[in-house]
């Protein structure tokens, strides 16, 4: 019988999206559930989102946003290039850091940077950005040569057969030299043009490893109305409505 593991990441304070994902996960009754980080940022309910995930009882790892907020860093560790994106990132980070409770910051600081487990004889590594850094992006267009750094014999051998991560908000599944690289997508701030909430189901059945991307409709407008009412930019609402496909004129 296959082992089925639910993996979700990058909720970014989007409580309505997280409610829908939580309810779906509960109904499916997976063998295990893990959160791969970035609970706050860009929307208006970081505390409520963190507390909902805590109530789920699933282990969570430290995302770059969790680290920045939890340790009161000067920024979120994001790597934006365009001035507009940098400015919006700063607005989001300062708001989130200022509106996350001291108790929740303390809990964020206790999150591990990775989780390792074994399922069906496969070594699984869960991280946020990459095996070597919380802030490194493993984009879907990274070359096989780049990903080979984390494969056996590479300079940053991850010692894993399956590496699951988030951070880019775009889901994918690739295999390089027998190692599975799985991006779980984003619950609350997708960047692939699909505004629905997303999470990933990792299934291991003997030699077969699959990653099913689950997309779920949620009340996007409720999230948008709440973040605008909290004083966050309208741009963040439009980003959610379009799944990251904002108009060039807005950038």
N, C-alpha and C positions, 0 to 999 in steps of 0.2 A: 504493500500500500504506500502511496506517495506521501511524503511529508510536505505540508503546505504552510508557508509562513507569510504573514501579511507584513509588508514594509511600507511605512509612510514617512514623508519628510516635508519640510518647508511649508509649514502651516501658516506662518506669518500672520498670527493674530486674527485669522479669519474664522471666527467661531461658528457661523452657520455652516461653512464648508466642513469643518471638523466634526460637527454634530452628524452630518450626513455620512461621512466616512466612518465615524465610530459606530453608528447604527448598522451600517452594512457589514462591517467587520464582525460585530457581535452576532449578526444573523448567520454569517458563513461558518463560524466556529472553527477557526484555523488552529493548527497545532501550536503556533506561537505568533506573537505580535511584537514588533519593534518600531520605535520612532527614531528616525535618523537625523533629528535636529532641526534648528531654526523654527522655534515656536512663536517668536514675536516678530514685529516689524511690519510696516506698511499698512496695517489695519489697526482698529481701535480697541481690540480686546485681548491684549497679551496675557493678563492675569487669568481671565476666565478660560482662555485656551489652554494655558499651562495647567490649570487646575483640572480641566476636563481630561487631559491626557494622563495626569497623575491618577485620577479616579479610575482610569481604564486599567491601571496596574501593569502596564507594559514598560519594559526598560526603555530608556531614552539616552541618546548620546549627544555630545556637545556639538552644536553647529556654530558657525562663525558668529551669527547674530546672538546666540545664547552666550557665547564667550564675551562678546563686546558689552552686552547689557549686564550680564551677571557679575563681571569683574569691573564694571564702570570704566571701560576703555574709552579712548578718545574717538574711535570709529568702529564700524561693524566689520572691518576687514574685507569689504567688498572691493572689487577691482574695476570700477567704472572708468570710462575714458572720456566720454562726452561731458562737457561742463554742466549741461542740464541734468544728466543722470547723476553726476556727483552731487549737485545741489539737492536733488530730490532724495538721494540716499542719506544726506546729512540731516535733512528735515525729519525723515522717518526715524533715523537712529536717535536723534536727540529727544524726539517725542517719546519713543518707546523706552529709552533709558529713564526718562523722567516720570513715566507712568507705570513702570513695573515696580511692584512692591518690594520692600527690602527682604521680606520673607521669601518671595519667589526668586529674587536674585541669589539669595543664599543657596536655594535648591539648585539653581542652574549651575552654580560653581561646583557642585558635587557630581555633575554628569561626567561620565567617562568619555574619552576621545574616540574610543573604538570598542566594539564588542566582537569577540570571537566565539564561534560555536561550531559544532560538528553535526551534520545531518545526513543520514544515509551514507556515511563514510566520506562525505565531502567536507572540506574545511571552508567555512564561511567567514568572511570578514565584513563587518558592517562599519562604515565610516560616514562622514558627512561630505567632505570635499574629495579627498584622495587618501590612499593609505599613508602618505607622508605628511599631509597638511590639511587642516580644517578649511583653509581658504583657497586651496588649489581647485581649479575647475577642470573636470574631465568631460569636456564638451563631446558631443556626438560625432564631431568631425576630427577628433584627434586621430593621428595616424596609428597604425598598428605598431610602428616603431616606438612611438611615445608610450603607448600602453604597455609595451614589452618591458619597460623598466620595472614593472610590478610583478612580472612573471618569473618563475623559477630561473635563476641565473642572471636576472637583471640586477642593476645596481641598487634598486630599492625593492628587492624581492618581498612581496607581501605575505609569502608563505600561506597562500589561500588558493582554493580551486574556484571559489565564487567571491567576487568583490562587489558589494552593493553599496550604493551611495546616492546622494541627492545633489543639492547645491546649484545645479544649472537650471533646474525647473523644467527640463525637457527629458521625457523618458526614452530609454532605448536599452537594447540588449545586444551585446556583441561578444564574440569569442575570439581570443587571441592566444594561439599556441595552447589551446585547451582550457584556458582560464576564462571564466564568464565575467564580463563587466556589465553590471545592471544598474541603470539609473532609475530610481523610483518615481521620478516626476515630482509634482508638487500638489499638496492638498489645497493650498489657499492662494497661490499666486502663479498660475501656469504661464509659461512663456512660449507655448507652441501654437498659439492661435485658437486654442480650445478652452473656453471659459469654465468648463466643468472642473469639479474637484477630482483629484487623481490619487491613486495609490497602486502599489504593485503586489502581486501574489507570486512568490517564489515557490515553485514546485520541484521537488527532487524525487525521482522515481527510478531507482537503479542508476543506469548511465545517462538517463534523460534529465536535463535541467531546462525548465521553461520559466519565463517571466511574463505573466499576464498583466497588462495594464488595465486597471479598472477606472472608468470615468463615470462620474455621477453628477446629475443635475442638482443644484442647490439654489437657494434664494440669494442670488448675487446682489440684487437691489437692496436687500436688508443690510448686507455688509457695506455696500456703498453709502447708504444713508447714514449708517452709524459712524463711519470714518469721517465723513464730511461734517457731521454734527460735532465730532470731537476736535475739529479744527485742522484735520489733515487735508492735503491738497486734493482738489477734484481730479487731478491727473491720476491719483491712485485708484479712484473709482473707475475711470475710463480704462485703465490698465486691466482691471478685473473683468470688466464687461467684454473686452476684446481678447482676453487670453494673452495679453502682452502685445497684441498687434495694433499698437497705437499709431495714429497718423503721424507722418514725418513732420508735419507742421507743428505738432505738439512737442517735438523733441528739440 
